[in-house]
Amino acid sequence: FFLNIFHVFSGSSLPPPVLTVFPPSSAELQSDTASVVCLSSQSVPFADVSWLAAGSPVSSGISTSTAVQRPDQTYQISSSLTIQTSDWNMDKIYTCKVSLGSQTSEKTIKKSECPTE
C-alpha cells in the first residue's frame, strides 16, 4: 500500500536498489575457491550488477541471474562472484555495485566484518 503511493509521487525517479551481500559458507572455505553472493531488491526487473575486488573492477567469475518478481511486486536479482579462498582469508574487500538508471547502490563485504560460525 505505501509502496504504491511512493511510486505515484516519485514519478520517474526510481528508488535505489537495496543490497544484501552474503559471505562464503564455511564448507566452501575448505576449498581453494568460494563465492560471495549479492542480492539486489528493486522496483523494476532490470539493473546493472558489477563487482569490485579491493576497489578494482572484476570481469570474470561472475554469474548474475535474471530478475525474479516477488509477491510484494519488487524484483530480486542475485549475482555470485567466485573468489580465491586465500584472498578472502587475507581480508580482501569485495564490493557489489548495482546501477539502476541514475541510482547506484553498493555494499561491501570482507572476512573481518563477518561473524565467524
N, C-alpha and C positions, 0 to 999 in steps of 0.2 A: 504493500500500500504506500508506504513512504517513498519507496524507490520510484514509483510511477510519478509522483508529484515532483520528485527531484529531476527526473528526465524532462518533464514539461518545462521547468524553469531553467534548466541548464542549456536548453536549445542545442546548439551544435557542439558545445564543449563537452567532451566525454570525461567521466571521472577516471583518474589514473588506475591502472591495474593494481590489484592487491596481490602481493607475492608472499609465498611461503617456501622456504628452502629447507630441504631435509638432508642430513649428513649421511654418509655411507653407513651401512649396517655393520655391526661388529663382525658378523660372519664374512662379509665382503673384505673387510680389512685384514683377514688372514691371508688373502692372496695378493698378487702384485698390483692388480687394478681394482678400482672400486667406482661407484657412481654417486654423484651428487644430483639431487632431483629438485627442480624448481616448479612449483605450481603457481599459475597465474589465474586469478579470478577477475573477470572483466565483463563489461556490459555489451560487448559486440563479439562476434565469432572469429575475429582475426586479430593478430598482433605480431610484432616482430620480436622474436626472442634471440638474445645473444648472450654469450658467456665471456667473462674475463678471468684470467688466472694471474694473480699477482699484478693486476692492472693492465695486462696485455690481452688483446682480443684472441680468442681461441677459435680455430677454424675446423678442427677435426674432433671426432669422438662425441659429437652432439647428436642427440636423437630427440626431435620435437614432435609431439602428437598433433593431430588436428583438434580443433575445439569441440568440446562436448557441452551440450546445453544442460544446465542443471534445472531442478524443479523450480527454483526461485527466479528463473529467467536470466540468470547470469551464465557466462560461458567459462569453461575451465580448459586451459592448455597446460600440458605437462611437458617438461623438457628435462632430459637427463644428460649429464656430462660425465664421460668416462675419464677418470683421473688415475695418476700413479699413487699407489698407497704411500710410497716414500715421500711424495710431495705433501700429501695430507698430514703425515706424521711430522713433517718439518714446519707445520702450521702455515702453509701457503694459503693465501686468501683467494677464495673463488667468489665471483660476482655474477648473479643472474640479472640481466637487464631486459626489460620488456617495454617496447615502444608502441604507443597507440596514438597515431596522429602526432600531435604536438606534445602529448603527455608521455613522460618516461618514468618508469619506476625501476629501482634497483635494490637488490638485497644481497648482502654478503654473508659468507659463512666461512669459518675456519675451525680447526680442531679445538683450539683452546677455549672457544666460546661455546662448545657443545658439552652438555652434561655427559659424563662417562657412564656407561651402562654398568 
